[in-house]
Amino acid sequence: MTSVRNSRVSKPASRSLPVPNLVGGVSVEEAIAKRRSVREYASDPITLAELSQLLWAAQGVTDARSRHRASPSAGALYPLELYAVVGERGVVDLAAGIYHYSPEDGGMTMVKDGDRSGELRAAALDQEAVGLAAVNIVTAAIMKRTRSKYGERGLQYVFQESGHAAENVFLQAVSLGLGTVVVGAFNEEEIRSVIGARPEERPVYIQSVGVPLRRRVRSELRRKTLSREPGRHR
């Protein structure tokens, strides 16, 4: 059930995340070939390690010395801020709530508690995928970080950067066997209110993530087939 409280938690709780893997079982070429927008999800949760991997793919630090991140940024100014909207039983061993991702230490801080998926879906013009997802990654941007160097042209750079990060999440989701879709139609002010963003943060993207429904169906069909094969018993 969606919580009716809209204020940020009085004492934000930090949560460490598993260290992301740097070697996967899917090549870049295969991930590109298999990338599709997925809007239907099973009720299965994703793991905390998978959430960590997705956030790292979008904005994680990939060079401890230079502090460069996973997606390119004009002037390495990094205007993007990520919020993970976690549904009830959306992530294994993680309470439902809204979490702000910290690329510098690879952790998260809860800014709102409770399942806000319904509120987010309403703010996203009632798009079903938002309500079905285990997690919605909301990308907000602090425009002045980039405009301070590039002026009005910086606005274009920020939106380009949000696309870079979103594609990284797409490819990482494929590698993890998850599904995702980007959502660009929403009420900015309502999204800002739902996630508890600061006044200078402008929501620019929502990316819904979950276990693909088709994968769950195929898995169940395979289990039924195997259970009927001779010599296979439980």
N, C-alpha and C positions, 0 to 999 in steps of 0.2 A: 504493500500500500504506500502511496506517495506521501511523504511528510508534508505537513502544511506550513512548517516553519521556513521562513525565507532568509533569516539572518545568518551570518557566518557564525561558526562555533566560537565560543568565548576564549577557549584555549586550544588553538590549532595543534593537532597531534601529528608528529612526523612519523613517517613509515619508510623504512629502508626497503630497497628493491634488490632482487637477485642481480648479480653481475651479468650483463648481456653476453651472449655467445658471439664469438667472432668467426666461427666456422659453422656452416649449416649444411644440410643434405640436399639443397636445391640450388642449381646454378643460376646465375643472373639471367642467362638466356631462357632457361626453363620458366623462371618466375615471370619474365616479360611475356612469354608465350601464353601462360596460363592466367594472367591477370584479367579479371572480369569484375564488374560491379555486382556485388551480392547483397540482396535486400531481404532475404528470408533466412532466419536463423533458428536453430534448435534452442531448446531451453537450457542446454548444457552450459555450465560456466567455463570461462577460460581460466588459465592458471596465472598466478602472480608473476611467474617467470615470463609467460607470454606477454602480459601487460608491460613488463619491464622492457622486453625486447622491442615492442611496438613503439613505446615512448622514446627509447634510445634511437631507433631508426629514424624518427622524426627530428629529434633535436639533441640527441645524446652527444657528449663530448667524445671525440674520436682521437684526439691527440692531447695527451696530458701536458705537454710542453707549450704548444701554441694555443690550446683551448679551442681549436677548431671543432666544429660540430658535424653531424652526419649529413646535413643538407647545406648547400651553399647559401651564403648571405652576402649581399652587397656591402663591401667594406668591412665584412666580418662584424657587423653591428648587432646582429641577432635580435630583431624586434619581436619575434614570436614568443608567446607564452602558451603553454599547454595545460588544459584541464581535463582530467579523466572523470567522466560521469559514470559511476559504477552502480549498476542496478542491484536489486535484492538477489542474492545468490548469483551475481554476475561474474565474480572472481572468487576462486577458491581461497578460503581463509582471509578474506578481506571484507570489512564491513561496507555496506552500501553507503554511498556518499559522493561528494565532489572533492577531488584531490588536485592540487596544483603540483605540477612536475618541476623539479629542480635539476636542470642539466648539469650544473656544476658538481653536485655530490651524488647524482643519480638516484635521488630519493623523491618522496612525495610528502605533501602536507595536506591533511584534511581541512578544507575550508567550510564545508557544510556536511552535516550528517543526514542519513536517511536516503531512501530511493527517490531520486528526482527525475527519473526517466519520463514519467508522465508529464511533468512540467516542461521538460526539454522538448518532448514531442509536440506539445501544444504551441510552444514558441517557434517550432520548426514547421508551422503550418500543418500540423497533424500528420506528418509523414510517418507511415507505419514502421519503417525500418528503424527509426530512432527509438521507438517504444519497444521493439523486439530485441534490440542489440544487448549483448552482455555488458558492453562498455561503449560509451560515445566519447571520442576524443574531440574536444572543442579547442580550436586554435584561435587565439586572440592576438592582436598585434598592438604594440606601442609605436604608433606611427612616427612620433617625434625622434625616436632613436635613429631612424634612417633619414628622415627629412632634415635633421640637423646638419647632415653632410651633403645631401643631394637635393634639398629643396623639394619642390612639388613633384619632381621626377621620382623622388623616393617612394611616393605612394605606389607607383607602378612596380617598383622593385619589391615592395613588401608583399603585394599580391602574388607576384611571381614566386617569391620565396615560399609562400604558403602552399603553392602547387608543388614545389620541389619536395617539401616535407611530406605532403599527402601521398605523392607517388612512392616515396620511400616506405611509407606505411603499407601501401598497397602491395609492394613487392615482398615486404617482410611478412605480411599476412599470408601470402601465397606459400612462402617458405614454411610457415608454421601450420599450414592446413586450415587457416581461418578465412573468413570472408569479410569484406568491407565494401562500403560505398561512401562516396563523398556527398555531402548535402550543402547546397549553397543558398537555398531558399528558406529564409527565416527572418524573424523580427529581431533586429540587432539589440534593441533596448531590452526586450524580454529575455533574450539569451544572456545578456550581461547581468540581468537581475537574477536569473536562475543559477548561474555559476558563481555569483558573488564576485564578479570581476571588478577591478579598480576602475575609476572614472576614465583614466587614460588608455584603458585596454579596449580595443574595438574587435568584437567577434568577426572572424572572416571565413571560418570553415567549421563544419561538423563532419566527423568521420565515424560512422557507425561500424562496430566490429562485433563479430560473434562466430559461433560454430555454424558453418553452412548447413541448412536444413537438408539439402540433397546429400551431403556427406553422411549425416546421421541416418538418413533413410537407407543409403547404400550399405552402411555398416550393419544396420539391423537386418536387412535382407540377406547379407552374407552370413551373419550369425545363424539365421534360420536355415539357410541352405546347408551349412556345415553341420548343424544339429541333426539334419535328416540323413547325412551321409553315414554309411555303415562304418563301424569301428571308431566313431567319434562319440564319446560319452562325457557327461558332466557328473 
